[in-house]
Structure formats: C-alpha cells, structure tokens
Amino acid sequence: MQLTDKIALVTGAARGLGRAIALALAREGCDVVVSDLALPGQGGVDYALAGAGELEATAAAVRACGRRSLAVVADVTKADDVERMVAATVEAMGGLDILIANAGIVAAAPVVAMDEALWDRIFAVNVRGVFLCARAAIPHLVARGGGRIVNVASVAGKTGHAGLSAYCASKAAVISFTQSLAEELGPAGVNVNALCPGYIKTAMWTEVLTPMLAAINGVPVEGVFEEFIARSTFTKREQTPEEIAEAALFLCRAESVTGTTVTVAGGGEVH
C-alpha cells in the first residue's frame, strides 16, 4: 500500500513510540490524527502520563512535515470517547485508512500483591482499548476499500515474566485478538498485525521496570537497564522509537502480511 495521502490515527501519540510512529507516517505522506488520554497526573499507574501539551506538540510536529494533523484527547477504555475520536478523524480528514492502536500502560507487582483495580485498569487500557478502537475504525476502513490495523503489543506478550503478570497477559491477549481480527477482516482488504517492541528507555522502563529489576536483583537502580540489555539481547543495545516506527511503516505498506507479529527487540525475543 502506498502511504502518500493516506489518513492515519495513532493512539498513545503524545510521546514515545506513538509520537515516533506518527512522525514516521507523516514523513511518508500520511495525514495523521493523534490521540492520547492527556490526563494530568498518573491515571492509576506509578508514572506520570503525558499531558495535553505533549499531544499538541506531536500534532505540531506532524504539521511541520507538511501534513494535516488533529489532536484528539480521548480515553481508549471508554466506548463513547473512542467513537468520538474516530468520528472526529473522519470528519476532519475525510476518511480513515490506518489505525495504530498504541495506547498502553504497565504496572509491576507480584500476583499475591496485585491490586484488583490495577489489574482491571491494565486490561482496560491494553486490551479493551485495542478492541474498542478496532470496532470503531473497521466500518471506515472497509468503506475506503481496505486498510491497515497495527496493534502495539510487546515482547512481554510472548514470554511472561515475574512481577509483570498483568502486563504480560494483556499483551498476549492483544496478539491473540490480532490473529482473530486478521481472519475476520482479510476478505475486506484490511490487514491486521501486531507490533512487539523490545527494550526502549521510555517512562515505562525508567519509572517502573528498572526499579523492579533493581529490587529483584538487590542492586542499585543505576546501570540496571544497561546491564539487562547487555545480558538479554543479541545486539547488546537498546532499541529506539524510530526503529519501532520503521517496523510500523512496513506493516502499513505490506500487502500480504496479516495476522502476524513483528518483533523489534535486537534478539531479546525470538519466538
């Protein structure tokens, strides 16, 4: 699929992977609607979520690439918000060709100490959010004669890890959902794939995962991420948001790739 003049919607786009994917699409000629919760505070997790200013900055960066953009604040766990987000995209841009369901959260706790509300919140964002976005987008993708859905999962969805049961299980659910949806939408010309990022120093790592690894191993926080990368990857280096964005572009272009996962983890996950 040629990306020039296609219309994309990227959730969780205020910073990190979502912003990198939005900008990569813009540079390839897409008009990009960007969305995020943009909620001051933590939103029920142990790290600060992106704010409205960061979301607007992503939209401005897309426009700086010479493409149209719109920033829409929405909570992907709420069906009304998601329907409004997709409707705003179609009204402002004239349609929808690509959905990048990137919004996600993480929390770390052993199962015996996992708060039920936190477990539910992780699944609401990471799984129900992906479902609601797909459900709202599908009629518009089909109306355009086909399109692409890329669900951002994680290497954690392929191999479970102690202390991350909720996150790992939620991302495994995204992968399975992606496979089912790909079979449903194949005859309509909509390809559906999952993208599994590896190890990137985003807020999820610096605020949640690195402290967890330090606590498990009884070592200082400093250098834990770097030591993990050296021990756990073939390439001995972390991945970048731009590398993840390149994989997203591949999945948006590919005509015969659907129902699969693309892992970008430097050999840290090879299943």
C-alpha positions in Angstrom: 0.0 0.0 0.0 1.3 3.4 -0.9 1.2 5.7 2.1 1.1 9.1 0.3 -2.2 10.9 1.2 -3.4 8.1 3.4 -5.2 9.0 6.7 -3.9 7.5 9.9 -5.0 7.6 13.5 -2.4 6.9 16.2 -3.4 6.4 19.9 -1.0 7.0 22.7 0.7 9.5 20.5 1.7 12.2 22.9 5.3 10.9 23.3 7.5 7.9 23.0 6.6 5.2 20.5 3.3 6.8 19.5 4.9 10.1 18.6 7.7 8.4 16.6 5.1 6.4 14.6 3.0 9.4 13.9 6.0 11.3 12.6 7.2 8.4 10.5 3.8 8.2 8.9 3.8 11.9 8.3 7.2 11.8 6.6 5.8 9.1 4.3 3.0 11.4 3.2 0.2 10.5 5.6 -2.2 12.9 7.3 -2.2 11.9 11.0 -4.7 12.3 13.8 -3.0 11.9 17.1 -4.8 10.9 20.3 -3.9 10.4 24.0 -5.5 10.5 27.4 -3.6 13.7 28.1 -4.7 13.4 31.7 -2.7 15.4 34.4 -1.4 13.0 37.0 -0.8 9.3 36.8 -4.1 7.7 35.6 -3.9 4.9 38.1 -0.3 3.8 37.4 3.1 4.6 39.0 4.4 7.0 36.5 3.3 10.3 35.1 1.2 10.1 31.9 1.7 12.5 29.0 -0.1 15.8 29.1 -2.2 17.8 26.6 0.8 20.0 25.8 2.8 17.0 24.7 -0.1 15.8 22.5 -0.4 19.1 20.8 3.4 19.1 20.3 3.1 15.8 18.4 0.3 17.3 16.1 2.5 20.4 15.5 5.4 18.1 14.6 3.2 16.3 12.1 2.2 19.6 10.5 5.9 20.6 10.3 6.3 17.6 8.0 3.8 19.3 5.7 0.8 17.1 6.5 -2.5 17.7 8.2 -3.0 16.8 11.8 -5.5 16.9 14.6 -5.0 16.3 18.3 -7.9 14.5 20.0 -8.0 13.9 23.7 -9.7 10.5 24.3 -9.8 7.7 26.8 -9.5 4.4 24.9 -11.2 2.5 27.7 -14.5 4.4 27.0 -16.6 3.5 24.0 -18.1 7.0 23.7 -14.6 8.6 23.7 -13.3 6.1 21.1 -16.4 6.7 18.8 -15.9 10.4 19.1 -12.2 10.1 18.3 -12.8 8.1 15.2 -15.7 10.4 14.1 -13.5 13.4 14.6 -10.9 11.8 12.4 -13.3 11.1 9.6 -14.9 14.5 9.8 -11.7 16.4 9.8 -9.7 14.3 7.3 -12.4 12.7 5.1 -11.8 9.1 6.0 -9.5 6.6 7.7 -7.0 4.2 6.2 -4.7 3.2 9.0 -5.2 2.6 12.7 -2.2 2.3 15.0 -3.5 1.2 18.4 -0.6 2.1 20.6 -2.1 3.3 23.9 -0.9 1.2 26.8 0.2 1.2 30.4 2.3 -1.0 32.6 2.5 -1.8 36.3 4.7 -4.2 38.3 3.6 -6.3 41.3 3.7 -10.0 42.3 0.4 -11.7 41.9 -0.2 -12.0 45.6 0.2 -8.2 46.0 -1.6 -7.2 42.7 -4.5 -4.8 43.4 -7.6 -6.0 41.6 -8.4 -2.5 40.4 -4.9 -2.1 38.9 -5.2 -5.4 37.1 -8.5 -4.3 35.7 -7.1 -0.9 34.6 -4.2 -2.6 32.7 -6.6 -4.8 30.9 -9.0 -1.9 30.2 -6.3 0.2 28.5 -4.2 -2.5 26.9 -6.9 -4.9 25.7 -10.4 -3.3 25.8 -8.8 -0.1 24.3 -7.5 -2.1 21.3 -10.8 -3.8 20.8 -12.8 -0.5 21.0 -10.5 1.3 18.6 -10.8 -1.6 16.1 -14.5 -1.8 16.4 -15.0 1.9 15.8 -12.4 2.1 12.9 -13.5 -1.0 10.9 -16.5 0.4 9.1 -14.5 3.4 7.9 -11.5 1.2 6.8 -13.9 -1.1 4.9 -15.6 1.9 3.3 -12.3 3.1 1.9 -11.8 -0.3 0.2 -9.4 -1.7 2.8 -6.7 -0.5 5.1 -4.3 -1.4 8.0 -4.6 -2.0 11.7 -1.4 -2.2 13.7 -1.9 -3.2 17.3 1.2 -2.4 19.5 1.7 -5.4 21.8 5.1 -6.2 23.4 7.7 -8.9 23.7 6.2 -9.3 27.1 3.1 -10.8 25.3 5.3 -13.6 24.0 7.2 -14.6 27.2 5.8 -14.0 30.7 7.9 -12.5 33.5 7.7 -12.5 37.3 6.2 -9.3 38.6 4.6 -8.4 35.3 1.7 -10.9 35.1 -1.0 -8.3 34.3 1.1 -6.5 31.6 2.3 -9.8 30.0 -1.2 -11.3 30.0 -2.7 -8.2 28.5 -0.2 -8.1 25.7 -0.6 -11.8 25.0 -4.3 -11.0 24.6 -3.5 -8.3 22.1 -1.6 -10.7 20.0 -4.4 -13.3 20.0 -7.0 -10.7 19.3 -4.9 -9.5 16.3 -4.8 -13.0 14.9 -8.6 -13.4 15.2 -9.3 -10.0 13.7 -7.0 -10.6 10.8 -9.0 -13.6 9.7 -12.3 -11.7 10.1 -11.1 -8.7 8.0 -9.0 -10.4 5.4 -11.8 -10.7 2.9 -12.5 -6.9 3.3 -8.9 -6.0 2.4 -8.0 -4.9 5.9 -4.6 -6.3 7.1 -4.2 -6.6 10.9 -0.9 -7.2 12.6 0.8 -6.8 16.0 4.0 -5.0 16.6 6.1 -6.2 19.5 8.7 -3.6 20.7 11.5 -4.7 22.8 13.6 -2.6 25.2 13.4 1.1 24.9 14.1 3.6 27.6 10.7 5.2 27.9 8.8 6.2 31.0 7.6 2.6 31.4 11.2 1.4 31.8 12.7 4.3 33.8 9.8 4.6 36.3 8.5 1.0 36.6 10.6 -1.8 35.1 14.1 -0.6 36.0 13.2 -0.2 39.7 11.5 -3.6 39.6 14.6 -5.3 38.2 16.8 -3.5 40.8 14.6 -4.7 43.6 14.5 -8.3 42.3 18.3 -8.4 42.0 19.1 -6.4 45.1 21.2 -3.9 43.2 21.2 -0.1 42.7 19.0 1.3 40.0 21.9 2.9 38.2 23.0 0.7 35.3 20.3 -1.9 35.7 18.8 -1.2 32.3 22.1 -1.2 30.5 23.1 -4.5 32.2 19.8 -6.1 31.3 20.3 -5.0 27.6 23.8 -6.4 27.5 22.7 -9.7 29.0 19.3 -10.2 27.2 19.8 -9.1 23.6 21.9 -10.4 20.7 22.8 -6.9 19.5 23.8 -5.7 23.0 22.0 -2.4 22.6 18.5 -1.0 23.3 16.0 -0.3 20.6 14.9 3.2 19.6 11.4 4.6 19.0 12.4 5.3 15.4 13.2 1.6 14.8 9.8 0.6 16.1 8.3 3.2 13.8 10.1 1.7 10.8 8.5 -1.6 11.6 5.1 0.0 11.8 5.7 1.5 8.3 6.5 -1.9 7.0 3.2 -3.3 8.3 1.3 -0.4 6.8 2.8 -1.0 3.4 2.8 -4.8 3.3 0.1 -6.3 1.1 0.4 -10.0 2.1 1.4 -9.7 5.7 -1.5 -10.1 8.1 -2.3 -12.0 11.3 1.3 -12.0 12.5 3.6 -10.2 14.9 6.7 -8.2 14.0 9.2 -8.2 16.9 11.8 -5.4 17.2 13.9 -6.5 20.1 17.5 -6.9 19.0 17.3 -10.7 19.5 15.9 -10.3 23.0 12.8 -12.3 21.9 13.0 -14.8 19.1 9.7 -16.8 19.4 
